[in-house]
Amino acid sequence: MPQTPDKPRWLMHGITSESVENYLYSILPARDEVLSEMEAQATERNIPIVGPAVGRILHQLALISGAKNIFEMGSAIGYSTIWWARAISDGGRVIYTDGDRKNATEARGYFERAGVANRITIKVGDALELLSEQTAQFDIIFCDVDKEDYPRAFRVALPRLRKGGLFVADNVLWSGKVAEKTPAEASTKAILEFNRLLYASPELFTTILPIRDGVSVSVKL
């Protein structure tokens, strides 16, 4: 794993023990030049990305499900987008969304260098509004927006996910704050509500993976 002066933001140290997490990242195969540069930029500029361990989970989910149409709510500089895009076959499509046009411009450059630009549609604006405008149903919808918006994201995403499709979300353990007896932060309360909605929904079968900051994987029944 490339060494950086500061601890990468995608190394959480709090969900699993620090020694176990260090081991998990130490055995990962090296990433290519584009992903490695993005990881370095994320560390230097404090940009939120899922990191390589979760990136591999996303890639694997797309491979297993044979996904061709993926909608990503909250894409930043496009790190997770590349993991998705590399897993789909030619003719597949990943929709990138971010509210910052500068992020989108930077992401476009990475997509071109990574050789996946032809598989990605870039949309700038509010991710939930952009998803609500979609008429097609998706094989995978990935949620990584502001945490206060997670419950609303659940309600917007579910009708736009095909049966057998996957609804995936990052940060569902929220640095362990979900275990607090009396959470004070609005973001933590929103994550708790989101997780409750996932497990209570008769339309979904959900599992939370306790890796990095927690990843939920739900299949639509």
N, C-alpha and C positions, 0 to 999 in steps of 0.2 A: 504494500500500500504506500502511495507517495507520502513522503513526510512534509509537513507544513509547520510553520512557526507556531501556530495556535491550533487548539483542538478543533477539528472540523465540526461544524454545526450538526452534521448528520451523525456524529458519534454522540449518543445521548448520555450514557452512563447513568442509569437510574431505573430502567425497566428490568434488565438482567444485570447480574453482577458485572463489575468492570472487567474482571479477568475473563469472564466468559465472552463478553462483547468484544474485547480485544482479540480473543482467539478467533471468533467468527469472522472478523474483518481481516485478520492476518492470513487466513487461508483462501481468501477470495482471489481468483485469477486477476492479473493486471488488466486494467481497462485500456482502451485505445487512447490515442492522443487527444481526441475531442472530449471524451468523457473525463479524462484526467484533468484537462484544462478547466473544464466546467467545475469539477470538484475543488480545484485550487481557487478558482474565482469565487465560488460559494463561501469558502473558508475566509478568504481575504476580505470579501465585501459583505459578509454576513447575509448571504442570500439563502433563503430556505429551499433545500432540495431534499429528496428522499434518501439520497446516498446509494452506494452500490449494492448493499445487502438487500434493501427493499427494491431497488431497481431490478435485481435479478428475480425477485418474486413477481413483480409486475410482468416482466418478460415471460416468465414461466406460465403464468395464468393465461396470457394471451396465446401461447403455444398450445397449452392443454385444451383450451376452449375452441381453438380454431377461429378466433375473433378476426373479423374483417372491418368492423365499424366501431371505433372507440371514441368516446367523448371525454375529454379531460377538463374538469372544472378547477382552474387554478394551475397555471403551468410555469409561471416565473420565466426563467431563461431556457426552459425546454428540456431540462435534464431527464425527467421521467418520460417526456414525450418521445425522446429518442429510444428509450428502452421499449416502449410500446411499439413504435414504428418499425423497429428492427425485428419484431416478432410476427408481424402480419405479412401475408403474402402480397404479391403484386396485385394491384387493383383494390387493396384495402385502403382504409382512410382513418387517420387520427385527427380529431379536431382539437387544436391547441386554443386555449383561451387565457387571456390575461388583461387586466385593466390598465396596464402600463404599456404604452406604445414603444417606449425605449426597450423594455424587456422583450417585446415581440420582435423588434428589429434585431436585437442581439441574438435571440433564439433562431431567427431565420438564417443568420450566418452560420450558426452551429449545425443546423439541419442540412445546409448545403454542403458543409465540410464532411458531415457524417454520411452523406449519400442517401438521405431519406426525405429530402425536401418534397419529392413527388408524391409522398404518401401522407403528407401533413397539410391540413388546411388551417391557416392562422386567422383567428378572430380576436379582435380587441374590443373589450367592453366587459360588462358585468357577466360573469360566467353563468349565473343562474338565469338571468334574462336571456342570454344566448341559447341556453339549453331549452328554455321554455318555448322558444321560437321554432324548435326543431319539430318536424312532422314525422321523421323516420324514427324507428326504434333501433337501439344500439345493442351490440353484443357485450360491451363493457362500458360502464360509466365510472370514472375515477373522480373522487372528491378530495380536493386539497385546498379549499378556499378558506377565508377567514372563519375561525372556529365558531363564532357567534352565529354564523349562517348555516351551520351543519343541519339543524332540524329542518330548516326551509329547503335545503339542498335535498334532503331525503324525500320530501314531498314532491319536489319538482322532478327528481330523477326517476322515481319508481314507475310512473306511467310511461316513461320513454325507454324503458329497459325491456327487451324481449324476454319471453319465457325461456328459461335456461341461461339467460345472460347473467353477468356478474356486476354487482355494485361493490366497488372497492373504495375504501377511505383510509387516509393516513392520519396519524396523530390521535388515534382514538383512546390512547392511554394517557396522553397529555402530560408527559414527564412524571407520571405517577399521581398526578393531582386528582384523578378520578377516585382514588382510594381515600381521599380526605373525608373526615366525618362531617364537617360543615364547610363545604367549599364556598369561597367568597367571590371568586372571579366569575364574571359572566361567561367567559370562554369555557371554563370548566363545567359550569352548569349546562351550557349548550351541548358539550360533548357527552355529558351524562344523559341528557335527554335524547340525543342522537343514538347512543348505544341502546337505550331502552326501546326506542322505536324500531331499531334493527331486530332485536330479539323478540319483540312483541308482535311483529308483523306476520300475519299468516301467509303472506306472499313470499317470504324470504326464509332461507335457511342460512344462518350466520355463524361464523367463527371469528374470534379475535386472535390474531397471532401476536404474541408478546415479543416482537422483535423491534429494535430501535425505539420508536415512540408509539408502537402499537398500530397494526394494520388490520382492518376488518375486511373480511371477504364474505359476501352474501350472494347466494344464487337465487334467482327468481323462480319460484315453483310454478 
